[in-house]
Amino acid sequence: MPHVPPISAPLFGRSTRRGAALALVLALGLAGCAAEPAPDRVPELTSNAEKARVSQQLAETARKGGDYAGAIDLYRKMLEAGGDPLIAHLGLADSLLAAGVLDKAAEEYTAAIAIAPNKPEPELGLGRLLLAGHRPAEALTAFDAALNKGGSRAAALNGRGLALDWQNDHAAAQQAYRDGLKDAPQDRVLHSNYGLSLALSGDYDGALSQLVPLAQDAQATVRNRQNLALVLGLKGDTEAARLVAQQDLGPDAVESNLKFYEAVRIASSGAAAGTTPPARE
């Protein structure tokens, strides 16, 4: 059974283009939508099997609706009623991770790995958790384990790319994203993270080729548009960045972001000239 140390160590010692931009934009997809509260308790039922089934249904509804506290309570009720332990531990772990309770989530992913050592899903979850805790080297091990156990190659390769980007190995990260896109060419998360990785390595035109289509199509999200604004700002195209950013943000937020992009761009230029080397771990 893998041991996961306390999730607390920071990744970057001071602000750099890679550190600040990674912290800002490399998405783990952990945020939920507006919460839809779950029922206070499971209805009175006669059999444990029925209690477990209803608890699972309610827990999944709560988690998908962003009510992580409700989901955590319901997955625990599912376990108490003797429900499927792998589903319960994974659901509980995902809910705890989304709620930011990283150490408890780690315990649940570890329990899920012990129950199903050949399944990729617990390794994928553990990898996401380790990234959230700024432990990219350990996350990379988890994502590679998920790859070796089958399942969604796109999800595992996306996680692998994120872990490599956090370690500033952008070339290897970009290869992981490209490999993922071979299996899932329409995967928006892979395209987005590939574009952000290209930007982090200074290939702004390549980044825009990935991010512009995402920001302009019918499924575009606020994140898609603001990632595009970020890359335009880092490239130095301030007016284009402003036009994109103001689609979702007010004037004060737009100007604040533009100042941040400019500061990061200047710091990046200094680092390239050897005056301000980026902090690495």
VOGU-3710 file (C-alpha; in Angstrom, 3 decimals, decimal comma):
1> mphvppisap> 0,000/0,000/0,000  1,585/3,318/-0,986  2,378/5,843/1,710  1,450/9,446/0,940  3,314/12,008/3,096  1,402/15,063/4,367  0,402/17,288/1,457  1,977/20,581/2,357  5,288/21,273/0,598  5,239/24,250/-1,818
11> lfgrstrrga> 6,606/23,780/-5,310  7,974/27,215/-6,113  10,079/29,405/-3,851  9,341/32,747/-5,538  7,332/34,167/-8,408  8,602/33,423/-11,929  6,884/33,101/-15,262  6,707/29,333/-14,809  5,734/29,462/-11,161  3,147/32,214/-11,352
21> alalvlalgl> 1,655/31,136/-14,649  1,501/27,465/-13,678  -0,209/28,295/-10,422  -2,667/30,441/-12,351  -3,616/28,288/-15,293  -2,669/24,590/-15,168  -6,100/23,201/-14,448  -6,851/20,024/-12,403  -10,567/20,315/-12,991  -11,408/20,005/-9,310
31> agcaaepapd> -13,899/22,863/-8,997  -17,574/21,997/-8,969  -20,534/24,002/-10,159  -23,020/25,751/-7,893  -23,993/23,524/-5,021  -27,299/21,695/-4,959  -27,677/20,560/-1,333  -28,219/16,868/-0,753  -30,946/15,588/1,538  -30,021/15,784/5,219
41> rvpeltsnae> -30,157/12,030/5,596  -30,910/8,823/3,751  -34,606/7,954/3,878  -35,600/5,251/6,351  -35,075/1,957/4,526  -35,299/-1,627/5,683  -32,247/-3,331/4,154  -28,578/-2,339/4,193  -28,366/-3,075/0,475  -31,113/-0,546/-0,217
51> karvsqqlae> -29,496/1,997/2,107  -26,187/1,575/0,277  -27,843/1,932/-3,140  -29,753/5,081/-2,214  -26,734/6,570/-0,422  -24,633/6,050/-3,540  -27,213/7,707/-5,790  -27,596/10,688/-3,483  -23,839/10,989/-2,970  -23,140/11,072/-6,713
61> tarkggdyag> -25,854/13,684/-7,218  -24,429/15,802/-4,405  -20,843/15,537/-5,688  -21,807/16,441/-9,257  -23,799/19,389/-7,911  -20,842/20,708/-5,915  -22,222/19,809/-2,475  -19,033/18,102/-1,332  -19,890/18,100/2,373  -23,147/16,309/1,610
71> aidlyrkmle> -21,376/13,861/-0,698  -18,758/13,058/1,951  -21,465/12,258/4,505  -23,416/10,120/2,043  -20,408/8,101/0,818  -19,611/7,346/4,465  -23,201/6,164/4,960  -22,750/3,993/1,866  -19,671/2,383/3,435  -21,492/1,847/6,730
81> aggdpliahl> -24,316/0,105/4,892  -21,897/-2,277/3,168  -21,956/-0,702/-0,283  -19,324/-1,331/-2,967  -16,112/-0,339/-1,133  -14,179/0,707/-4,240  -16,944/3,043/-5,453  -17,437/4,417/-1,939  -13,753/5,055/-1,215  -13,191/6,622/-4,642
91> gladsllaag> -16,265/8,820/-4,355  -15,282/9,846/-0,850  -11,720/10,587/-1,982  -12,873/12,667/-4,963  -15,255/14,635/-2,737  -12,603/15,260/-0,079  -10,145/16,367/-2,763  -12,697/18,759/-4,252  -13,346/20,124/-0,744  -9,605/20,664/-0,230
101> vldkaaeeyt> -9,218/18,069/2,545  -6,087/16,608/0,989  -4,732/14,376/3,751  -8,080/12,624/4,277  -8,486/12,277/0,497  -5,050/10,634/0,348  -6,170/8,059/2,914  -9,218/7,202/0,810  -7,263/6,879/-2,453  -4,761/4,654/-0,641
111> aaiaiapnkp> -7,630/2,498/0,609  -9,016/2,260/-2,931  -5,615/1,178/-4,283  -5,447/-1,543/-1,611  -8,917/-2,795/-2,597  -8,250/-2,772/-6,360  -4,488/-2,697/-6,992  -4,918/-3,309/-10,726  -7,442/-0,521/-11,349  -6,204/2,795/-12,832
121> epelglgrll> -8,859/5,074/-11,289  -7,376/5,276/-7,756  -3,948/6,084/-9,229  -5,466/8,854/-11,362  -7,128/10,336/-8,300  -3,961/10,072/-6,245  -2,038/11,803/-9,042  -4,503/14,692/-9,078  -4,264/14,977/-5,315  -0,454/15,062/-5,380
131> laghrpaeal> -0,532/17,793/-8,007  -2,954/19,755/-5,833  -0,436/19,353/-3,013  2,444/20,577/-5,219  4,205/17,182/-5,328  4,706/16,700/-9,080  7,397/13,999/-8,967  5,156/11,736/-6,885  2,176/12,636/-9,056  4,126/11,557/-12,142
141> tafdaalnkg> 4,684/8,138/-10,550  0,945/7,808/-9,899  -0,024/8,818/-13,449  2,524/6,392/-14,915  1,055/3,657/-12,715  -2,404/4,505/-14,071  -1,070/4,263/-17,628  0,362/0,833/-16,900  -2,972/-0,362/-15,487  -5,077/0,557/-18,544
151> gsraaalngr> -8,170/2,735/-18,475  -8,297/6,228/-19,948  -4,949/6,974/-21,583  -6,092/10,537/-22,267  -6,685/11,233/-18,562  -3,406/9,626/-17,495  -1,386/11,370/-20,204  -2,985/14,707/-19,343  -1,965/14,172/-15,726  1,513/13,129/-16,830
161> glaldwqndh> 1,843/16,326/-18,850  0,750/18,465/-15,905  3,260/16,780/-13,584  6,073/17,322/-16,096  5,078/20,949/-16,659  5,196/21,546/-12,904  8,791/20,244/-13,018  9,607/22,610/-15,917  10,134/19,692/-18,321  7,914/21,264/-20,956
171> aaaqqayrdg> 9,225/19,256/-23,909  8,314/15,960/-22,223  4,990/17,425/-21,070  4,105/18,466/-24,608  4,885/14,967/-25,872  2,481/13,574/-23,262  -0,275/15,935/-24,419  0,346/15,032/-28,067  0,195/11,327/-27,207  -3,090/11,930/-25,400
181> lkdapqdrvl> -4,522/13,822/-28,353  -3,756/10,873/-30,627  -6,232/8,858/-28,555  -8,689/11,716/-27,901  -8,256/14,358/-30,633  -11,280/16,384/-29,463  -10,314/16,485/-25,780  -10,585/20,141/-24,777  -8,583/19,761/-21,570  -5,658/18,207/-23,445
191> hsnyglslal> -5,738/20,973/-26,071  -5,874/23,627/-23,353  -3,022/22,218/-21,279  -0,940/21,606/-24,409  -1,412/25,240/-25,377  -0,494/26,477/-21,903  2,598/24,277/-21,880  3,691/25,737/-25,219  3,264/29,219/-23,762  5,332/28,300/-20,719
201> sgdydgalsq> 8,159/27,226/-23,010  7,912/30,509/-24,963  6,113/29,206/-28,075  3,268/31,725/-28,008  2,195/31,198/-31,607  1,933/27,457/-31,014  -0,007/28,135/-27,830  -2,455/30,397/-29,640  -3,059/27,736/-32,284  -4,429/25,538/-29,472
211> lvplaqdaqa> -6,192/28,159/-27,354  -7,879/30,413/-29,930  -10,213/27,658/-31,251  -11,162/26,687/-27,700  -12,028/30,283/-26,799  -14,055/30,880/-29,942  -16,256/27,789/-30,229  -19,740/27,280/-28,811  -18,471/25,321/-25,776  -16,033/28,055/-24,695
221> tvrnrqnlal> -15,815/28,674/-20,956  -14,557/31,595/-18,901  -11,392/29,585/-18,256  -10,839/29,108/-21,998  -11,125/32,838/-22,647  -8,985/33,885/-19,709  -6,275/31,372/-20,617  -6,220/32,951/-24,063  -5,997/36,423/-22,517  -3,098/35,238/-20,362
231> vlglkgdtea> -1,097/33,987/-23,350  -1,817/37,119/-25,369  -0,630/39,165/-22,401  2,534/37,118/-21,964  3,210/37,519/-25,680  2,930/41,294/-25,276  -0,300/41,781/-27,239  -1,910/43,842/-24,499  -4,853/45,191/-26,496  -5,885/41,762/-27,733
241> arlvaqqdlg> -5,550/40,426/-24,173  -7,780/43,255/-22,931  -10,457/42,544/-25,556  -10,591/38,872/-24,575  -10,404/39,437/-20,817  -13,203/42,010/-20,748  -15,678/39,471/-22,110  -15,910/38,057/-18,571  -14,210/40,505/-16,191  -14,888/44,039/-15,013
251> pdavesnlkf> -12,538/46,937/-15,829  -10,593/46,778/-12,552  -9,996/43,034/-12,819  -8,954/43,369/-16,454  -6,385/46,071/-15,658  -5,081/44,086/-12,692  -4,584/41,018/-14,866  -2,885/43,024/-17,610  -0,415/44,434/-15,078  0,284/40,923/-13,855
261> yeavriassg> 0,906/39,641/-17,396  3,288/42,523/-18,036  5,188/41,895/-14,813  5,547/38,204/-15,592  6,659/38,988/-19,155  9,339/41,390/-17,906  10,518/38,904/-15,276  10,673/36,241/-17,973  12,805/38,474/-20,205  15,183/39,102/-17,314
271> aaagttppar> 15,458/35,393/-16,642  16,221/34,737/-20,309  18,992/37,325/-20,147  20,456/35,650/-17,078  19,600/38,400/-14,595  16,785/36,643/-12,756  17,113/32,846/-12,966  13,864/31,016/-12,288  13,505/29,243/-8,953  13,348/25,471/-9,355
281> e> 12,992/22,536/-7,026
//
